[in-house]
Amino acid sequence: MSIRDAISNAPAKEQFPTLAKDVKTFPVRDGETPWSTKEIETLADELIVESVRLQAELAVADQELSELLRNSGDGAGDDQADSGSSALEREQELTLVNNTRDLLTQSSRALSRISAGTYGTCESCGLAIGKARLQAFPRATLCVTCKQREERR
């Protein structure tokens, strides 16, 4: 599925047939309005489109990394600066691949949580993550308090 197809299909409705019922169980923080089906569909559609985009990026990045690794033995006459530059390029490509994989995993996990009816629940304390936080970062799995606690460690 291309990115354009994913955007035009907005597949959340098909992927989550019980969403209208499940959305009522998604927690919210005090003072927030309950999640609407439309709000969750919008977030799910964004996550699906992002997943398709990340899969395409990952395929390209994996191919580029493979080429870099395949060609890393070439250049026996290269000086140290060329070797260092090649090593840096491989390291940067590897970092890009790993970051893309992490984002793809986070997006898939968020979609799984929507499907399981646990979206919006902090994985650490079990309280609501908060709509504003999830609308800003739909992959969040921790509430702000637990995330701050994790980052201090």
Secondary structure, DSSP 8 states (H G I E B T S, - for coil): --HHHHHHH-THHHH-TTHHHHGGGS---TT-----HHHHHHHHHHHHHHHHHHHHHHHHHHHHHHHHHHGGG--TT--HHHHHHHHHHHHHHHHHHHHHHHHHHHHHHHHHHHHHT-TTB-TTT-SB--HHHHHH-TT--S-HHHHHHHHH-
